Amino acid sequence: MKICVAGLGLIGGSLCMALKRAGYEVWGYNRSAAPREYALAHGIIDGVACGFGGFDVVFVALPPAAAIKFISDTQFASGTVVADICGVKKVIEDAVRSAHKDIRYVGTHPMAGKEVSGIQNACADLFDRANMVLTRSASTDEEAYGIIKKLVKDMGFMRLVECSAEVHDRKIAYTSQLAHIVSNSYVKDDEIESCLGFTGGSFQDMTRIAAVDADVWAELYLYNAENVEQKIKTLTDNLTKIRDAVVKRDYALLVSVLEDGRSRYCDSSAQSFQREGCGFSEGEIKATLLHD
């Protein structure tokens, strides 16, 4: 199987390294020369792709707008398996369908990353024991889907989560995009200027992801705007309840609001713990354990 990864950044470079570690032939493509040269010089890829007609699988490791343009404009061989790794899925799925190309598309989203970017920060074990989300629709080719599932396992992912693009976008608005929005908002307090000696793990957890690339995340938020807007509203409503209890100096009300949050977290954590070592199927989502 001959594989190409288009987009040699942190995730794309790590995909190349994980696939090569598993024994696959991996070629790379990047519009700018420096990442291509770095990948070739450091053995991250076996060669630089000049066209895409000779590949069985092409992973598109680009931001949404660039991924849509790449898939729409590129000439693939008939039946090529094309899988994007974008943090939003419905917009990509719709664009691929409207392009009427003779490819077999599978949406993927590796749930792994770093606060830094660039191929120089890529590593072969980035996906070890991580989750991978695959999306499917009525038009998904089952053979292509099976090929991507095998590659996901071979790259070291621990759990495969399967759902529709719509479910993915709703969930990711909460688990990833809202978390980044909260972190970005949290660091805009002037107290951050002089916190040496006052910080612990909670501060580090809250601020760590505020340093991510603004262009990348703004694009993700806007491509998933309806879901992001709803999650911001829910968060704002819940913050307002706490603020109101504090303003009123209402101890009983504040305890009640805080206890509701603690209870919700404990319930969700208990469910996660029970599922940690197994797969499960629940409504619109199916999860499969790939590695113990």
JOHU-V314607 format. One line per field, one symbol per residue. psi: psi as a letter, one per 40 degrees, with the letter a starting at -180 (. if undefined). burial: I if it has 9 or more other ideal C-beta (glycine too) atoms within 8 Angstrom, else O. Layout:
# JOHU-V314607
psi->???
burial->???
This chain:
# JOHU-V314607
psi->hhiihhggaddddddddddddeeihhiihhdidddddddddefdieihheieeeidhhhhgiidddddddddeihiihehhhhifieiddddddddddefigihhhhihhgiaieiiideeiidedeheiihhhiiadehhdddddddddddddeeidhhhhiiddddddddddddddddddddddefhdeedgeheeiaddddddedeeeihdddddddddefdddddddddddddddddddddddefgddddddddddddddddddddddddedfiiihhbehhhhhdi.
burial->OIIIIIIIIIIIIIIIIIIIOIOIOIIIIIOOOOIIOIIIOOOIIOOIIOOIOOIOIIIIIIIIOIIIOIIIOOOIOOOIIIIIIIOIIIIIIOIIOOOOOOIIIIIIIIOIOOOOOIIOIIOOOIIOOIIIIIIIOOOIIOOIIOIIIOIIIIIIIIIIIIIIIOIIIIIIIIOIIIIIIIIIOIIOOOOOOOIOOOOOOOIIOIIIIIOIOOOIIOIIIOIIOOIIOIIIOOIOOIOOIIOIIOOOOOOOIIOOIIOOIOOOOOOOOOOOOOIOOOOOOOOOIIIIIIOO
